[in-house]
């Protein structure tokens, strides 16, 4: 939101969050060949929001992560962000242990820090700038930007071309 404020004088109510990403070794990768994207919002009496993606980035490793985290400063370029080992081992590992029996939950093989830009309602903002209606903006994806990028790109392109994006957004 500070970038839009500085560049265009437009304020957007967002909060940057630091979250942790874990890539966990699959014992039997063939079982995960067609694994879907998933998210679990605080269910299973574990109280933590966890999501995962198919094993595409690192062969043999399933991406299972926290959804959310503490506020952080995006202007430091993420230089001080480190993977949250207590969260990965204390929140994600028990979830994996309980639900994904063929995934090694002792410790992620790869851990990374990540930054989300959250909106109050966790919905992204896709709109035109009131002072410059030819400028379209997509922001505040609340951790879903990567998963929604192809659709969001199409919607923003249609908005920029003055076409109706409603069919794509459904």
Secondary structure, 3 states (H helix, E strand, C coil): CHHHHHHHCCCCCEEEEEEEEEEEEECCHHHHCCCCCEEECCCCCCCCCEEEECCCCCCCEEEEEECCCCECCHHHCCCCCCCCHHHHHHHHHHHHHHHCCCECCCCCCEEEEEEEEEECCCCCEEEEECCEEEEEEEECCCCCHHHHHHHHHHHHHHHHCCCCCHHHHC
